[in-house]
Amino acid sequence: MRAKIVGVIFLLLFLFIFPIQGFAVDYWINDVKMDAYLQDDGTVNVTETHTYEFDGKFNGITRTVIPKKGSSIKDFSATENGKELQVEKDDDIYKIHRKGKDEVITVTLSYTIEKGVEIYQDVAQFYWPFFDNRNESTYENLVITVHPSQSTRDVIAFGYDEAFQKETVQSDGAVIYHFGEVPSETNGDIRVAYDVSLFSTATYVTAEKPMKEEILNDKNELLAKAQEKAETKAVLSKVAMFLVPIFTLVFLIIIIRNRMEGKAMLAAVKREIANPGSLPKQELSLPATIFFTNHNYLPQGQSMAATLLDLVRKKRVRQVSDEKFQLVNQTGALPHEYILIEWLFGKIGQGGEFNFSDLEAYSKNKKNSEKYSGFQMEWGEAVRNEVKERHLYEDKSKFKLFLGLLSIVLVPFLFLFPMYELFAWFVLTLILFGGIIVYLIAYRPKNMEGLRIYHEWLMFKDVYKELSPEEWKKWPEDDQMRAYIYGLGMGDKGMKRQNEDLISAFAPPYYNDSAGFYPFSIYSFGYVGPNASAQFESANESIGSGSSSSSSSGGGTGGGGGGSGAF
């Protein structure tokens, strides 16, 4: 019984969380024909024919018909080849039940719009949204026809958005709107007006005022706006033909010039490097060197492990065992070293001692998540500040200000091009503007000193990977430790593999009861380094996450609208 209850709860949760996925239907609406027959009493009889093509199983189709304010929908029915289908109404959504699989079906819908025609003193108009921006489906071929109650030549007809200039007035006064393809989530209100005498039996009046002149003015205003838009579009198109290529050319020239200057400076720096490939002298601390030579990025787990071992190398910290460390002296520590010491030995550890088990327990406690993240930010910022204080980059603020101000010229066109349907130019302008912004952020050339430090370590990294154990044994132990720590902190697979190979060439260190385990040895680094890196990475993975949501609404004229779908 308990298992059944758990199963039912799980099923309900699944349906609640994944409702859309559970009832998704693949379909295409190939053809839609809508005929609106205006009656002389102001009602409108509508007949719609929808042709659906389904891929897979389906239960039926849906039609949303939202009436305008003051009107209502009556007598909704559905048939297929003359056979009546079951219709289920849910507010303004009508579900037409018709099960099947991998079929093409044609369903005819019929309904009446009460007070669908608006009656004025001189004209009566049918102003209606058969679909709006809430429509979830694309109509691949839509035709809407409005039939007057009797033949007439006095017709005013036009449409908005997707219906603009799609109308054709027939000799009997009928108006055909040939839409063709209509994308989902678009509007397309139609508006047709006839002489009011055609609706002599209407028992209601929408408004006691003449309306013909206002309707004609609305039509003329719509046409004038379209003409103005077309003229503006033509002007913008001509502007784009000059603006985008010129900006692109200028931007490319700037990039090429900067690259040439950078290459010339690099060549000069390389000529001045005395011993290419040798271990560079320590001009920055190892964490700062790792940050500077790793594209201003600190691999959190590896770099923190490397910093801890560097404190051992500097004899500020003593390695008691493979898991335990003891603080010896923090006098003269760099700001980022002091932050790490305070955190590991004061907050996580106790009594001046730090153990990896303390780190594991601290990171798994969710209450410490914010504090841990805050420490990482503070420590990383202190490392960045050390690099910043050395002034290893060129000052390009004036150049960036100039290029930034120049790029502002493109901003108005990022709004104007899509507004006037110049989508190709919009995409090109967006790519160009985005490229300039990315370049402004990323372009930070190193000066001569910065290039020298960077390439000394870059060349050392390549040579180090090919270094033989015999050659490495000749190095002073402090150089061996610096090389090992650098490789560990960089997270470079080749350097890590070389570290392991070189360490394995050494004999295990002597254990001294009074001094502790691994008192001060490159071999001890090789043993504890990978473990320390794994421990810090595991701690980082134990820290948290979040989420967001959004919604939208819309509609056609008078609050009305509709759309189509399937289930």
N, C-alpha and C positions, 0 to 999 in steps of 0.2 A: 504493500500500500504506500509506504514512504517513497519507494522508487517511482511509482506511478505519479505521485504528487510532484516530485522533483522533475519528472519528465514533462508534465503539463506546464509547470512554471517555466521551464527552459524553452518550450515551444512558444509560449506567450511572449516571453522576452525576445525571442528570435524574430517573431512577427512584428513586434513593436519597434525593434531597432532596425530591421531591414524590410520595411513594408514595400518600398518601391521595387527593390530587387526581386521580391517574391512575386509581384504581379506585373512585371514589365512585359510588354507585347511589342514585337517588331512589325511595323506596318508602314504602308505608303498610301496617301490619298491621291490617286492618279487623276481623277476627274470629279469636279463638283459643278453642278448646275443648280442655280437658285432662281425661281420665278416668283415674283411678288405681284399678285393680282389685286389692284386697288378697287374697292367696291364703292358704289355711290353713297353709302352710309358712313364711309370713313374707315371701315375695317379693311384689313389686308389679309388675303388668303395666300399663304406661302407654301410652295412645293419645292423641296430640295432633293436632288438625286446625288448620292455620294458613292463613288466607286473606290473600294478599299482593296489593297493587295496585302495579304498577311504572310508572314514568314514564321511558321510554328503554330502552336495552339493559341486560340483566342476564344473569348466568351461573348464578345459583342463590340459595339461601337458606342461612343458617347457624343452628344451634341449639347453644347451649352448655349442657351438663348436667354440673354439678360435684357428684359424690356426697358425702354426709356421711361423716365418719370412721366406718369400720366397715362401710360399704356399698360397692357397686360397680354399674356400669352394664354390662349385657350385651345382645347381640342388637339393636343399633340398626339400624333399617331405615326406608326412606321410599318412599312410593308416591303416585301421582297418578292418580285414576280407575282404581285397580287395577293400574296399570303401575308396576313397580319402578324406582326412580331410583338412580343411582350415588351412593354415600355415601363421603366421604373423611374420615378421622378424624385430627385433629391435637391431641394431648393431650385436653382436655375439649371441644374444638370439633368439631362435625360439619358438614361442608360437603356440602350436597345439591345436586348438579349438575342444573340444568334451565335451559337457555338460552331467551331470548325477548326480546320488545320490546313495550312498551306493553300489558301484559297484566294480567289479574286471574287468579291461580292459587290453587288450594287443594291443599295438600300434607298428607298424613297421615304422621305419625311414630309409630313403635312402638319401645319398648325395655323392658327388664326391670331393676328395681332389686333386686339381691340383698341380702337382709337389710335391706330397706327398712322393715319393721315392727320396732319395738323391743319385745322380749318381757320382761315383768316377772312377778312372782308373781300379781298380781291383774288386771292389765290389759295390753293391747298397744296401742301408739300408733304412728300414722303422723304424724311431725313432720317436715315437708319444705319446703324452699325451691325452688319451681319457677322462681323468678327472684329476683334480688337487685340491689343497687345497682351491680353491674357491667354490668347489662343496658343496651345502647345504644339500644334501640328502645322506642317507646310502643305498648302494646296498646290499641287503641281499644275493644275489647269482649272481655273475658276472662271465661270461666266455667270453674271447676275443680270436678270432681265426684269424691268419694271413695266407692267402692263396697265394702261389707264382704264378707267371704267367704261369708256367709249372712245372711239376714234377722234383724234384732235391733232391740230398742227401747232397749237399754242403750248410750247414746252420749254421749260428752263431745266437744264440738266448739267451737273458737274460732280466732281468727287474730290475727296481730300486724301492726302498721303498716297497709299498704294492705288487708290481709285482716281488719282488726278489724271485728267485727259485720257481716260480709258473708255469714255462714254461715246455711243453712237446712237443718234436719234433716228428712229424708223419713220416711214411715211404715215403710219397710223398713230404716232405719238408714243409708241413703246420705246424704251431706252435700254440699250444693251451695253453692259460694262464687260469688256473683254480684259480680264486681269492677267491671264496667263499664270505664271508661277507667283504665288504669294507666300513669302517666308513666314515662319511662325513668329509670334510676338510682335506683330505689326498692326497698325490701324489702317482702315480703308473705308471711311464713312461715305455713303452715297447720298445725293440730294437731288430730288426731282420735284418740280412744281408745275401744276396745271391750273387752268382757270377754275375758280371756285364753283362755277355753275355745273361742273361735272359731278359734284358731290351734293346734289340738291336734297337728298334724304337724310343727310347727317343731322343728328339731333343735338349736337354739341358744337361749341365754338372754342377754339384754343385761345384766341385773343381778338377782341373787337378793335382791330386796327388793320390798315393796309399793309401788305408784306412784300408785294412783288418788287418794289423798288429796292427794298433792303436786300432781298435775295440776289437781285441783279448786281447790286453794289458789292455783295460778298463774292460773287463770281468774278467780277471785274478786278476786285482787290486781289483775289487769289491768282488770277492770270497776271496781274501787274507784278505781284511778288515773285511769281515764277519767271517772268521776263527779267526782272531785276536780278534774281538769283542766277539766271543763265548768263547774263552780262558779267556779273561779278565772277562767276566761275571761269569765264573765258579770260578775264583779266588775271585772275589768280593762276590760271594754267600757264599764261605767258610769263608771269613773274617766277613761277616755279622752274620754268625751263632755263632761266638764268641764275636764280638764287641757289638752287641745290647744287648744280655743277660747280659754280664758283666757290661756294663754301667747301665743297668736297675737295676741290683742287688746292685751296688754301690750306686746308687741314692736312692733306697729304704732304704738301711742301714743308709744313711745320714738322711733321713726323720724320720725314726724310732728313731734314736739316739737323734735328736733334739727335737722330741716330748716327749721323756722320760725325757730329761733334763728340758724341759718346765713344765711338770707335777710335777716334784720334786720341782722346784722353786715355783710353784703356791701353792703346799701343804704347803711349809714353810711360804709363805706370809699369807695364810689364818689362820695359827696357831697364827700369830702375830697380827692379827686384833682384837682389844679390844672389840668393840661393833658392831658386824656384823649386817648390816641392818639399823643402825642409820644414820642420815644425816652427811656426812663427813665434816670435816673442810675445809675451802676454801684455797687450796694450789695453784690453778690456778684460773684465772678469769673464770666466768661462760661460756663465749663463747669458751675459750680455753678448759675448762672441757668438754663441749659438743663435740667439735672437737675430743678431745683425746679419749673419751669413746664411740664415734660413728664411730669407724673404720676410723678415720682421714677424716671424711666427715662432711661438714656443710650444713644442709638443708637450702638453701638460705633464703626463706621467713620466716620460723620459727626462724632461728638463728638470723636474723637481728631484728625481733620483740623482741626476748628474750634479745638481747643486749640493745635495746632501753629501755625496762623495767628495766634492770639491772642498767642503768644510772639513772633511776628514783629512784630505791632502794638506790643507793649510793648518792642520793640528788644532783647529778650534773645537773639533768634535772627535771623540775616540770611539772606535768601533769595538764594542765589548764582545759581541758574538755576531752570528750571521743575521740575527733579528733585532739586536739591541745596540743602541748608541748612547753615548754619555757626553754631555756638554762639558768642555774643558775651559774655554776662554772665548768671550765674544768682544773683547776690547779691540777696537779698530775695525770691526766688521763693517762691510758696505751696507747701505740702507736695505737692499733687498735680502742680504744675508741675515741682517738683524731681524727682519720681518719673518723669515723662514725659521730662524732659531726660536723666536718668541712663540711662534705657532706650534712647531713640532715639540719643543721641550717645555713650553709653559702652558699651552692650552690643551694639546692632545696628550702629551706625556706628563709625567709628574716627577718632581724632585730632581730636575735636570737630566732626566733619562727619557728616551723615546724608544718605543718598541712597535714593530709593525702590527702586532695584535691590537695596540692602542689605536692605531690608524684605522684598522678594520672596524673596530667597535664604534669609533667616533663617526665614521662616514655612514654607517648603517643606521644611525640614529637620525631620523628625519628632522628632528628639531634642530640639528646642527647644519642642515642643508644650506640655509641662507648665510650662516657664518662662514662655512667652508668656501662657498662661492665668493663671498666678500674678501676672504683672505687671498684667494687666487687672483682676483682682480687687483688687489693692493700690491701683491708680490710682483705680478706681471707688469704693473705700472711702474714699479720701482726699477725693474730691469730695463724697461723702455727709457726711463729717465736717465739712466747711466749712459745709454747710447746717445740720447738726445743732447746731453751735456757735452759730449765730445764733438758736436757739430761736424758730422761726417757726410752731410748732404749739402748740396748747393741750394742757395736761396733763390727759388724760382717764383716767389710771391707776385712780383710785378708781371711776369710772363703769364702766370695763371689768371691774374686779374684781367689782363688784356684779352686773353682767349675766352674767359668766362663772360665778359661784357659783350664780346663779339657774338658769342653763341646765343645771347638773349634775343638777337634779331630773329632767330628761328622760332622762338616760343609762340608768338601769335599764330604762326602758320600751322602749328601742331593742333590748333583748334579750328582754324579757318578751312584747312584742306578737307578734313572729314565732314565739316558742316556743309561744304559745297560738293561733296561726293567725289573729291579728288583723292581717292583712296591710295592709288599707287604713289602719288607724290607724298601723301601723308606717311606711308611706310618708309619711303626713302629718307624723308626729313627726320622721322623718329629714330631711324638707325644712325643717321649722321649726328643728331643731337645727343643721342645716347652714347655714341662713340666718343664725342668730345668730352662729355661729363666723365666717362670712365677714364679717359686719358688724363683729364685734370686731376682726378683722384690718384691714379696709379703713377703718374709721371713724377718721380722724385729722384733725380739723378744724384749719384754719390759724387763728392768732390775728390780731389787727388788722394787725400789721406784715406777717405772711405774706400775708394777703389783699391788702393794698395792693400789695406787690411783684408778686404773681402776676397781679393784674388790670391793673396798669400795663403789663406785658409782653403780656398777652392782648389788651388794647385796641390796643397798638402793632402787634401782629402783623396785626390786621384792617386798620388804617389803612395800614400799610406796603405791603400787597398792591395798594393803589389809588394809591400815590404816583407822581407824574409825574417824569420825568428832570430837568425844569427845576427842580422844587422840591428834589429830592435834591441837585443840584449846589450848592445854597446851603448845604448842611450842612458843618460842619468834617470834614476827612478822617477824623479819629479816630472820629467818630460814624458816618460811612459804613462804616468798617471794622467797628465793633461791630455795626451792623445786619446787615452781610453775614455776619459770623461766626456771629451768633445764628441767622440763617436757615439757614445751612449745617449747623450742629450740631443743629437741631431736626429736620431731615429733612422739613420740611413742603414739599409739592410746590408750593403756591402761592407760598411765600416763595422757594424755589429758582428758580422761573420768573421772579419779580420781580427777583431778584438778577441773573439773566442779562440781562434787559431793561435794567436800569439800568446795568450794566457796559458794555453795548454802546453806550451813549450817550457814553462817554468815549473820548478819543483814546488810542492806544497810548502807553505810557510811553517816556521817553527812555532809551536804553541807554548806560551809562557803563562804559568799560573798567576804570577803577580801582575803582569802587564795586561793580561786578558787575551781574548781570542783574536787572531789576526791583528796584532798591534799596529802595524803600519807596513803594508805590503801591496804591491801591484796585483799579486795573486789573489789577495783577499777582495780586491775590487772586482776581479773577474768572477768571483763566486757570488758576491752580494749584489753586484750591479743589475743583472737581469731580474733577480728577485725583487729588488727595490723598485725597479721600473714597473714590474707587474703589480706590485702592491699599490703604488700610487695610481696606476691606471684603473685598477679595480675600485679604488676609493672614488675616483672621478665618475665612474659609471654608476655609482650608487646615488648620484644627485639628480632631482626632479623634472617636470614638464607642464603644458596648458592647451586651450582651445578657443574657437570663436564661431559666430553664426551671423546670417543676414536674411532679409526678406524684402519683397517688393510688391506693388500693386499698380493697377492702371485701369483703362476703360475707354469706350468710344463716346460719341456724342450723347449728351443727356444722361450719362451714367450707364447707358446701355452697352451691349457688346455680345461677344460669344466666341465660340471656337469648337474644335472637334478633337476627338481622341478615340481610344480603344481600351478594352480591358480583357 
